[in-house]
């Protein structure tokens, strides 16, 4: 798993045992919006599964879906996660 901060050209990589827990802990420090590129096909489900597996609160009411694709959800009270491809309509290109 990795986080790319476009404003600061900084990439953080999380791997190995407990990488999901460390990734989620880092996300708890972030406010605003986190964009996954094509998250509805993989990233969003991996993120939600990590939240559930690591015992983090997951607000199921926050999920916005189109069919079975997750468009957005709340990672925590101050961080929304969105699928960039679905928001711009690029998913119809694949």
C-alpha positions in Angstrom: 0.0 0.0 0.0 1.3 3.5 -0.6 0.3 7.1 -0.2 1.4 9.8 -2.7 1.2 13.4 -1.5 1.0 15.4 -4.8 1.5 18.7 -3.1 4.8 17.6 -1.5 6.0 15.0 -4.0 6.2 12.5 -1.2 5.4 8.8 -1.4 4.9 6.6 1.7 5.0 2.8 1.2 3.5 0.3 3.7 4.5 -3.3 3.4 5.0 -6.4 5.5 3.2 -7.6 8.6 0.7 -5.1 9.9 1.0 -2.9 6.8 -2.8 -2.4 6.8 -2.8 -1.2 10.4 0.1 1.2 9.8 -1.6 2.5 6.6 -4.9 3.2 8.5 -3.0 4.8 11.4 -1.3 7.2 8.9 -4.7 7.9 7.3 -6.0 9.0 10.7 -3.6 11.9 10.5 -5.0 13.1 7.2 -8.0 15.4 6.7 -9.9 16.2 3.5 -10.2 13.8 0.5 -8.2 10.8 -0.5 -8.5 9.8 -4.1 -8.0 6.2 -5.3 -7.4 5.8 -9.1 -10.0 3.2 -10.1 -10.7 2.5 -6.5 -14.0 0.8 -7.2 -12.3 -2.2 -8.7 -9.8 -2.9 -5.9 -8.5 -0.1 -3.6 -11.8 0.8 -1.9 -12.6 -2.9 -1.1 -9.0 -3.4 0.2 -9.4 -0.3 2.4 -12.8 -1.3 3.8 -11.6 -4.8 4.5 -8.5 -3.5 6.3 -10.7 -1.2 8.4 -12.9 -4.2 9.4 -10.0 -6.6 9.9 -8.1 -4.0 12.1 -11.2 -3.2 14.2 -11.6 0.3 13.0 -15.1 1.8 13.0 -16.6 1.7 9.5 -19.7 3.8 8.8 -21.6 1.7 6.3 -24.1 4.5 5.8 -21.3 6.6 4.3 -20.9 4.4 1.2 -22.0 5.8 -2.1 -22.3 3.0 -4.6 -23.2 2.6 -8.3 -24.3 -1.0 -8.8 -21.5 -2.9 -7.0 -18.9 -0.1 -7.4 -17.9 2.0 -4.4 -17.8 5.6 -5.5 -17.0 7.1 -2.1 -17.0 6.4 1.7 -15.7 7.9 4.9 -12.4 6.6 6.2 -13.0 8.6 9.4 -15.0 11.7 10.4 -12.5 14.1 8.6 -11.5 12.0 5.6 -13.5 11.0 2.6 -12.3 8.4 0.1 -13.3 8.8 -3.5 -12.8 6.9 -6.7 -11.3 9.4 -9.2 -12.2 7.4 -12.3 -15.9 7.1 -11.5 -16.1 10.7 -10.5 -14.8 11.8 -13.9 -16.7 9.2 -15.8 -13.6 7.5 -17.1 -14.8 4.1 -16.0 -16.9 3.8 -19.1 -13.7 3.8 -21.1 -12.4 0.5 -19.7 
